[in-house]
């Protein structure tokens, strides 16, 4: 398997990016009263996922990479908690 040249080539990042776009589209339908509540929380949790995947990709050490990937996973869980 050939090593990717950038984080954008990672399927997990591509799916996370698509997830963020869907999150932003969904939150535009939320009431204006939620702009500083649920809308903001959903968007922050969503954008954190691909951002941490990208940051982890650039890290050299395995432990450092794993830390950022774990943060991305935690953000996904945060999103799930909000949505429940």
C-alpha positions as CSV (number, residue, x, y, z in Angstrom):
1,X,0.0,0.0,0.0
2,X,1.4,3.4,-1.0
3,X,1.6,6.1,1.7
4,X,-0.6,9.1,1.2
5,X,1.0,12.4,0.4
6,X,-1.5,14.5,2.4
7,X,-4.3,14.1,4.9
8,X,-6.8,15.0,2.2
9,X,-6.1,11.6,0.6
10,X,-7.2,9.8,3.7
11,X,-10.7,8.3,3.3
12,X,-11.4,9.0,7.0
13,X,-10.6,12.7,6.5
14,X,-12.7,12.8,3.3
15,X,-15.7,11.3,5.2
16,X,-15.2,13.6,8.1
17,X,-15.1,16.6,5.7
18,X,-18.4,15.5,4.1
19,X,-19.8,15.1,7.6
20,X,-18.9,18.7,8.4
21,X,-20.5,20.0,5.3
22,X,-23.7,18.0,6.2
23,X,-23.5,19.4,9.7
24,X,-23.4,23.0,8.5
25,X,-26.3,22.3,6.1
26,X,-28.4,20.7,8.9
27,X,-27.7,23.5,11.4
28,X,-28.9,26.2,9.0
29,X,-32.4,24.8,9.6
30,X,-32.1,25.3,13.3
31,X,-34.0,28.2,14.9
32,X,-32.1,31.5,15.3
33,X,-32.5,31.1,19.1
34,X,-30.0,28.2,18.9
35,X,-27.3,30.1,17.1
36,X,-25.2,30.3,20.3
37,X,-26.4,26.9,21.6
38,X,-26.9,23.8,19.6
39,X,-25.9,25.3,16.3
40,X,-22.5,26.4,17.7
41,X,-22.0,23.1,19.6
42,X,-22.8,20.9,16.6
43,X,-20.5,22.9,14.3
44,X,-17.6,23.0,16.8
45,X,-17.8,19.2,17.4
46,X,-18.1,18.5,13.7
47,X,-15.2,20.6,12.5
48,X,-13.0,19.2,15.3
49,X,-13.1,15.8,13.7
50,X,-11.3,16.5,10.4
51,X,-9.1,19.1,12.0
52,X,-7.7,16.7,14.4
53,X,-7.3,14.0,11.8
54,X,-5.3,16.5,9.7
55,X,-3.2,17.5,12.7
56,X,-2.5,13.9,13.7
57,X,-1.5,13.1,10.2
58,X,1.4,15.6,10.4
59,X,2.7,14.3,13.7
60,X,5.8,12.1,13.6
61,X,5.5,9.9,16.7
62,X,2.9,7.2,16.9
63,X,1.8,8.3,20.4
64,X,1.3,11.9,19.2
65,X,-0.6,10.7,16.1
66,X,-2.8,8.5,18.2
67,X,-3.5,11.4,20.6
68,X,-5.0,13.5,17.8
69,X,-6.9,10.7,16.3
70,X,-8.3,9.9,19.7
71,X,-9.4,13.6,20.1
72,X,-11.2,13.3,16.7
73,X,-12.9,10.2,17.9
74,X,-13.9,12.0,21.1
75,X,-15.4,14.8,19.0
76,X,-17.5,12.4,17.1
77,X,-18.7,10.9,20.4
78,X,-19.5,14.4,21.6
79,X,-21.6,14.9,18.5
80,X,-23.4,11.7,19.1
81,X,-24.1,12.8,22.7
82,X,-25.5,16.1,21.5
83,X,-27.7,14.4,19.0
84,X,-29.2,11.8,21.3
